[in-house]
């Protein structure tokens, strides 16, 4: 199938079959698509936490808008962004870049000096607003890859960030949760949205040409 066919197939599933689990191979493929997402300056200022432990999911549902969807999904992917930028984090990323490319460390020093100066002039709140936005590109690619594999998904912002961050110990990792992605296989009888037509704004309204 083409990408457009995959995207027309997928929808935000409203009920999952708890007896069906995503294989480790397919999960890895979805996570690799998320990892390969482009990010500003190539900094990848976020991480993806994979939750498959049912006890953890049961704790996380306390703050979920759709607790049954979270509970019955095969896996919950938590997209969590850096809480702030720092010179040390930027250097670590670019040391990795040069090491992988077999270049001398500091090869991109003139560029990293510029972005350090820019971020050092901003507040931690501005940093998080920027790092959080980066996660959505990765989230979109993960959903597209899941659709290609015919694995259902549901993106979610309807949850308590405080509950999720505390349960997963994200503060200690310098991270804050941004969004969730539920993965699994739809319950054909309970997923009321699966029988409905996909609805989007018409192309002639969606696209504005100048």
C-alpha positions in Angstrom: 0.0 0.0 0.0 1.1 3.6 -0.5 1.6 6.0 2.4 -1.7 7.8 1.5 -3.6 4.5 1.6 -2.0 3.7 5.0 -3.0 7.1 6.4 -6.5 6.7 5.1 -6.6 3.3 6.8 -5.5 4.6 10.2 -7.7 6.4 12.8 -7.4 7.2 16.5 -8.6 3.9 17.8 -11.1 4.2 20.7 -11.0 0.6 22.0 -8.2 -2.0 21.9 -8.2 -5.7 22.2 -6.1 -6.4 25.3 -5.3 -10.0 24.2 -3.4 -8.8 21.1 0.2 -7.6 21.5 2.5 -5.9 19.1 5.6 -8.0 18.4 9.0 -6.9 19.4 10.1 -6.8 15.8 7.2 -4.4 14.8 7.7 -2.3 17.9 11.4 -1.9 17.0 10.4 -0.8 13.5 8.0 1.9 14.9 10.6 3.1 17.4 13.3 3.3 14.6 11.0 5.5 12.5 10.6 7.7 15.6 14.3 7.8 16.2 15.0 8.8 12.6 12.8 11.9 12.8 14.5 15.2 11.9 15.0 17.6 14.7 16.2 21.2 15.1 20.1 21.3 14.8 20.0 17.5 14.9 19.9 17.7 18.8 17.1 15.1 19.3 16.1 16.9 22.5 13.6 14.2 23.6 13.3 10.5 24.4 10.6 7.9 23.9 9.7 5.8 27.0 8.2 2.4 26.1 5.6 1.2 28.7 4.4 -2.4 28.3 4.3 -3.4 32.0 0.6 -3.6 32.9 1.2 -2.5 36.5 2.8 0.7 35.3 -0.1 1.3 32.9 -2.6 0.7 35.7 -0.8 3.5 37.7 -0.7 5.8 34.7 -4.5 5.5 34.0 -5.1 7.7 37.1 -4.5 10.7 35.0 -5.8 9.5 31.6 -8.7 11.0 29.8 -9.4 7.6 28.2 -8.3 5.1 30.8 -9.6 2.0 29.0 -7.6 2.9 25.9 -4.4 3.2 27.9 -5.1 0.1 29.9 -6.0 -2.2 27.0 -3.3 -1.0 24.5 -0.3 -3.3 23.9 2.2 -0.5 24.5 2.2 3.1 25.6 4.9 5.3 24.0 5.7 8.4 26.1 7.3 11.2 24.1 9.2 13.2 26.7 11.3 16.3 26.0 14.4 17.8 27.6 13.3 20.2 30.3 16.1 22.6 29.2 19.1 23.0 26.9 22.6 23.2 28.2 26.1 23.6 26.8 26.9 20.1 28.1 24.0 18.5 26.3 24.8 20.2 23.1 28.5 19.2 23.3 27.5 15.6 24.0 25.3 15.4 20.9 27.9 17.0 18.6 30.7 14.8 20.0 28.6 11.9 19.0 28.1 13.4 15.6 31.8 13.8 14.9 32.7 10.4 16.4 30.2 8.6 14.2 31.4 10.5 11.1 35.0 10.0 12.1 35.7 13.7 12.3 37.7 15.6 14.9 35.7 16.7 17.9 35.0 20.4 17.8 34.6 20.3 14.0 31.2 22.1 14.3 32.3 24.4 17.1 31.5 27.6 15.3 27.9 26.4 14.8 27.5 25.0 18.3 28.8 28.3 19.8 26.0 30.1 18.0 23.2 27.8 19.2 24.6 27.8 22.8 24.6 31.6 22.8 21.0 31.6 21.5 19.7 29.1 24.1 21.7 30.6 27.0 19.8 33.8 26.4 16.4 32.0 26.8 14.5 30.7 29.9 14.0 27.0 30.7 10.3 27.5 29.8 11.3 28.7 26.3 13.6 25.7 26.0 10.9 23.3 26.9 8.4 24.9 24.5 11.0 24.3 21.8 12.0 20.8 22.7 8.4 19.8 23.1 7.6 20.8 19.5 10.3 18.6 18.2 8.5 15.5 19.6 5.5 15.9 17.3 7.5 15.2 14.2 8.7 11.9 15.7 5.2 11.1 16.9 3.8 11.6 13.3 6.5 9.3 11.8 5.8 6.6 14.4 2.1 6.7 13.6 2.8 6.5 9.9 5.1 3.5 10.4 2.5 1.8 12.6 -0.1 2.3 9.9 2.2 0.7 7.3 2.5 -2.3 9.6 -1.3 -2.3 10.1 -0.9 -1.6 13.8 -3.4 0.7 15.3 -2.5 3.8 17.2 -4.0 6.6 19.2 -2.1 9.9 19.9 -3.0 11.4 23.2 -2.5 14.7 25.0 -5.4 13.9 27.4 -3.5 12.8 30.4 -1.9 14.2 33.6 1.7 15.1 32.8 2.4 15.3 36.5 1.1 11.7 37.1 3.1 10.2 34.2 6.3 12.2 35.0 6.2 11.0 38.6 5.4 7.4 37.9 8.1 7.1 35.3 10.7 9.2 37.2 11.1 11.6 34.3 12.2 14.6 36.4 15.3 12.7 37.4 16.1 12.1 33.8 15.7 15.8 32.9 12.6 15.1 30.9 8.9 16.2 30.8 6.2 14.2 29.1 4.6 15.9 26.1 2.3 13.3 24.4 1.4 9.6 24.4 1.0 7.1 21.6 -1.1 4.0 22.3 -0.3 1.0 20.1 -2.1 -2.2 19.6 -5.0 -3.8 17.7 -8.5 -2.5 17.6 -11.4 -4.2 19.3 -13.7 -4.5 16.2 -16.9 -4.5 18.3 -16.0 -1.7 20.8 -14.1 0.7 18.5 -17.0 2.8 17.4 -14.9 5.0 15.1 -13.7 2.1 12.9 -17.0 1.9 11.0 -17.2 5.6 10.2 -15.8 7.5 7.2 -12.6 9.4 7.7 -13.3 13.1 7.8 -10.9 15.9 7.1 -11.2 19.5 5.8 -11.6 19.5 2.0 -8.4 20.0 0.0 -9.6 23.2 -1.5 -10.2 24.6 1.9 -7.1 23.1 3.5 -4.6 24.4 1.0 -4.2 28.2 0.7 -2.3 29.2 -2.4 -0.6 32.6 -2.7 
